[in-house]
């Protein structure tokens, strides 16, 4: 009998548990972000063998560390199970740490075009000299853990590893290079495994989907299908007529049967009407929920606007608006992962504007 195989995915940006919220479900389902707890729950529920699929730019290093610890704990408690880590396209930054710090029992694979990248962690610190020194010491410890894992797992030279973790440096490895230095076990041919088929939807799920897409006619069709009744065939009707003509008792029985059918039809019509009423009530509830969600989003955007406006104020006198400020304001309302990426790019593009921004921010 074949072993059961479970799958856990690390897709998009690795984020902390704050993002495991209904508001971000669409981003999670599309593989834009992976909250740490979602991955940890997948691993904890795994039975039999386990495959971990990685296709990620990296993200929050502490969230990634909690995921790595959960994977190691699972491997220790399932010594007879096979653990495979598969790099589907990219494993960068914190996502690459899964390869360097993988459990010893794990087999690591990568597809031919895949890339793996290591570099130093980074952060933004607000405070005096002591706060910046503490942050630098913390980053040295984080980088040291990854460098030690790379040295223990691979045949890479320590000097090369240290170079990757210098400021603004990166260490890129192709799948072949990763195999050559023993970072991964083998290179896979072919395409990554397709996503599993979506399970069939229940009537209620289809009704909700129809409402949100504006196809209320589809909703009415599903309700009608639930209320349709089965009509007698022509042969059954002829037999009943013949029985009515043969004797009065048959006629009375047929009349009684017809009355029962009428009662059933009335009952089904009542059920159909009740189903329509329930559907209308559900639609009203959904409309209220949508309105409430819009109000929450508007409130959230207003708060973000106030925070962004605060970036442009000083304690003593207002500062002149810079191109950095204008581009930062234009980023309002972007998804968190996209906002982070654009902020980092803006910092590199306009270091002088960023320095002025940080100077104003430190006054608050």
NORLIN-V75896 format. One record per pair of residues at least 12 apart in sequence whose C-alpha atoms are under 6 Angstrom apart, sorted by the first residue. I is the first residue (numbers start at 1). J is the second residue. D is the distance in Angstrom with one decimal. If there is no record, write none. Layout:
i->I j->J d->D
i->I j->J d->D
This chain:
i->3 j->48 d->5.9
i->4 j->48 d->4.8
i->5 j->48 d->5.5
i->5 j->49 d->4.6
i->5 j->50 d->5.6
i->6 j->46 d->5.3
i->6 j->50 d->4.8
i->7 j->50 d->5.8
i->7 j->51 d->4.8
i->7 j->52 d->5.9
i->8 j->42 d->5.6
i->8 j->52 d->4.8
i->9 j->52 d->5.7
i->9 j->53 d->4.8
i->10 j->54 d->4.8
i->11 j->31 d->5.0
i->11 j->34 d->5.9
i->11 j->55 d->5.0
i->11 j->56 d->5.0
i->12 j->31 d->5.4
i->12 j->32 d->4.4
i->12 j->33 d->4.6
i->12 j->56 d->4.6
i->13 j->33 d->4.5
i->13 j->56 d->6.0
i->13 j->57 d->5.9
i->13 j->58 d->5.5
i->13 j->59 d->5.2
i->14 j->33 d->5.9
i->14 j->34 d->5.0
i->14 j->58 d->5.7
i->14 j->59 d->4.5
i->14 j->60 d->5.7
i->15 j->34 d->6.0
i->15 j->35 d->4.8
i->15 j->60 d->5.4
i->16 j->35 d->5.3
i->16 j->36 d->5.5
i->16 j->63 d->5.2
i->17 j->35 d->5.4
i->17 j->36 d->5.8
i->17 j->37 d->5.8
i->19 j->35 d->6.0
i->20 j->35 d->5.8
i->36 j->63 d->5.5
i->40 j->67 d->6.0
i->48 j->81 d->5.9
i->49 j->81 d->4.9
i->49 j->82 d->4.8
i->50 j->83 d->5.0
i->51 j->83 d->6.0
i->51 j->84 d->4.8
i->51 j->85 d->5.9
i->52 j->85 d->4.7
i->53 j->86 d->4.9
i->54 j->87 d->4.9
i->54 j->88 d->6.0
i->55 j->88 d->5.6
i->55 j->89 d->5.6
i->55 j->90 d->5.1
i->55 j->91 d->5.9
i->56 j->90 d->5.9
i->56 j->91 d->5.3
i->56 j->95 d->6.0
i->57 j->92 d->4.8
i->58 j->92 d->5.3
i->58 j->93 d->4.9
i->58 j->94 d->4.4
i->58 j->95 d->4.5
i->59 j->94 d->5.8
i->61 j->94 d->5.5
i->72 j->103 d->5.4
i->83 j->106 d->4.8
i->84 j->106 d->5.6
i->84 j->107 d->4.8
i->84 j->108 d->5.8
i->85 j->108 d->4.7
i->86 j->109 d->4.8
i->86 j->110 d->5.5
i->87 j->110 d->4.5
i->88 j->111 d->6.0
i->89 j->114 d->4.4
i->90 j->114 d->5.5
i->90 j->115 d->5.0
i->90 j->116 d->5.9
i->91 j->116 d->4.9
i->92 j->116 d->5.5
i->92 j->117 d->4.6
i->93 j->117 d->5.9
i->93 j->118 d->5.1
i->100 j->149 d->5.6
i->100 j->150 d->5.4
i->101 j->149 d->5.8
i->108 j->184 d->4.9
i->108 j->185 d->5.3
i->109 j->184 d->5.8
i->109 j->185 d->5.9
i->109 j->186 d->5.2
i->109 j->187 d->5.8
i->110 j->175 d->6.0
i->110 j->187 d->5.1
i->110 j->188 d->5.8
i->111 j->187 d->5.5
i->111 j->188 d->4.6
i->112 j->175 d->5.8
i->112 j->187 d->5.9
i->114 j->175 d->5.7
i->115 j->173 d->5.8
i->115 j->174 d->4.9
i->116 j->172 d->5.8
i->116 j->173 d->5.2
i->117 j->171 d->5.4
i->117 j->172 d->4.4
i->118 j->170 d->5.9
i->118 j->171 d->5.1
i->119 j->164 d->5.5
i->119 j->165 d->4.9
i->119 j->170 d->4.8
i->120 j->165 d->4.5
i->154 j->181 d->5.5
i->154 j->182 d->5.0
i->154 j->183 d->5.3
i->155 j->181 d->5.1
i->207 j->219 d->5.2
i->227 j->272 d->5.0
i->314 j->360 d->5.9
i->324 j->353 d->5.3
